[in-house]
Amino acid sequence: MTETAVSTAQESVDEFRGRARAWLAENMPRIDRDHPPATRLDQDASWQRARELQKRLHDGGFAGICFPREYGGLGLTIEYQKAFNAESAGYEMPLILNIPSFTICCATLLDVGSEDQKRQHISVALRGEEVLCQLLSEPSGGSDLAGVTTRGERRGDSWVINGAKIWSTSAFAADYGLCLARTDWDVPKHEGLTMFLLPIKHPGVTLRHIAMINGSSEFCEEFFDDVELPDDAVVGGVGNGWQVASRQMFHERRSMGRSSEFSSGLESDDAEAAPIDYLDLAQRTGQTGDGRVAALAGRALAHRAVAEHLADHVYQGVLDASMPAAAGSIIRLFYADASQLELDTAAAIASTAAVVGDDAALFDVGKRYLERQIVSLGGGTTEIARNVIAERVLNFPREYAADRGVPFNQVRRGTAG
Amino acid sequence: MTATDSGEQALFASTTRAFLGKEASLRTVRDLHAADKSFDPAWWRRAAELGWTSLLVSEDLGGGSVSGNGVADLALVAEMAGHTVAPGPLQPVSVVLAGLVDADNRTDHAAAIEAVMAGEAVASWAVYEPDRPFEPLAPTLTATATDTGYRLRGGKDRVEAAAESDLFLVVARFGDELRQFVVPADAAGVRIEPTPSIDMVKRYARVHFDDVDVATTASVGGPGQTATLIDRQTQIALILQCAELVGMLDEMLAATIAWAVDRHSFGRPLASYQALKHRFADLKTRFEACRATTAHAVSEVGARSPDADVSASIAKSFVGEWASVMLQDCIQLHGGIGLTWEHDLHMFLRRAALYRAMYGDPDYHNRRIFACLTESEVAQ
């Protein structure tokens, strides 16, 4: 490891790329192009496999390329990560650890975590020994995240958590969750929140899988009954929960647009996330050479390419401060729209074979169509993204909010809350 | 693309911006239109003096870029010109120069290059043919051999600034070969027939070539090179369209945002209504996407990357499709004033509608993108 660290310090991107290429060939399993892996996010085995692969990356000195060296990473820039990603094409990678564990949770800990939290959780996660998730949304509220009602109460030297969370991606596979709880009810809603690192396997946590329309069940719902946490479980300070959650949302928007430097590998190398193959669809439906189909598919492919150009452009814009950090929502919104266009296009080309028939590849288009809105809902809805762009990028007036400046215990809430 | 890395580039950008602001304003465009003129030749010579026509030309031919990347410099000029939907033959002149300077026999055309660079001569690409879509590699205009060179016979169409041009770069079929020839506008047998254009100042014409004789040296590039030259010329045309559209959208989006912030209805600014905020968020998102994909295409074309061709098509497909939609949206967000002659919006919409269609509409480029990315034949 020491040797690696020394060599990377002087290494050019091309040298790094060459070393990565050789190492990948020696150490990582190759994907069978005709039968790419389809990682089921709701299966324990998938997560076990991802942890093993992550350990290999770490042992080989290629884990956490953009995470600082003192927390187990390589401390290199995104150009190195991109070079590695390109070289990783065709190899099985622990892609499911990218979102939310690395790109959102570890990235946020890096921003606001204590020195101990960074040293403990980031380096352990990079070794493949820990997975993190987010515990944010609640059954009683969707987009109004700051209105959470999970309680964090001080008892002696510890904190006790009670309440419920929902839509926690892959929480069943996680070791820790970043849990947003209300610790002060006498102040306006954004001010009374605290973020906790909560161990998922705690006896006070009851976890349930949520079955989705596509048959998957990686989303979870959790109930907390007197989950007792030590003081050092607080992330970013008591009463600063909203600031921490905001960093999570910032990182989440970037990860949704595939522009996070903390993401490793190519998502497209997994069959479940594989981009739509329009030529294959055209061939299976006997429409090769059809100008209408080619134009539809070409339009979708153009939007796919533009989404990448836009992600790079905004990433650089935020980096050089020519755009505000909130511009990440631009990537998020465009990516969602482009994804919708792709699924609509695929459904139009597959036509009846997407809804009735025994060609599995074409019928799969129908199944993916059913879950079309997932990209527009997950990670904050596109409606919220539009508000963010209008209010924090274009500086338009903020929406009226009846709870602004009102102590949370005086805010009207629905009966479900 | 708007990045101005060096002092020289910054100076070039500020000089160009000042020149456009003073001598190619929206007022100028309206005045030219009222006078039934396309552009003032003296003005174009001054633009040439600023270096606009030299950017694609190598130094040994008397040209020179500002940043070392002439394509990027030229795109910067086009983007700035877009802010005022400026007049002038920047596009046709640049496209012709791109072909001439890359030709194997570029030295045969040194005098033409020099005249065009000086702004003394205007040149335009005669590529479209009557009643046919954009098919640059499938001309029906024929060239036949004569004792002293070639004889051209056929018609071209949608030739920009034809009536103002001194030279045409004509795509022709010579037997089984694809060829291009430089033809003086005053050659015997050349007849120009203006056609109406939706733009305020950009004009187009049909150009008839009725047995026009040209010298052997009129040929641009050898038979094996012509398709490559035409691809390059098309790429330059496309990135200039896109860069100009980005400048146009930048200007009109800013104007529409200012309108929404300033204008009040029911006692509150338009910009405070969520239904409108969401539309502005979409406009902003698509605008940044237009800028991003144009910058990408400019960079690929500037580097002569193997992906230059498909990158230019992707940018044209996207920007070509969305620019008009976005400008129509700007009109809607302005209300009735947006539909008036007095408001500037229509000048931008005119140019966007023109560029959407010219050099392959989004549908044409979508079919090419599909063929290119899936390594299949272009479907008709």
Interface residues (C-beta under 8 A of the other chain):
Chain A: Y278 L279 T288 G289 D290 G291 V293 A294 A295 L296 A297 G298 R299 L301 A302 H303 A305 V306 A307 H309 L310 D312 H313 V314 A327 I330 L333 F334 D337 E383 A385 R386 N387 V388 I389 A390 E391 V393 L394 F396 P397 E399
Chain B: I257 A260 V261 R268 P269 A271 S272 Q274 K277 H278 F280 A281 D282 K284 T285 R286 E288 A289 R291 A292 T293 A295 H296 S313 I314 S317 F318 E321 P362 D363 H365 N366 R367 R368 I369 F370 A371 L373 T374 S376 E377 V378 A379 Q380
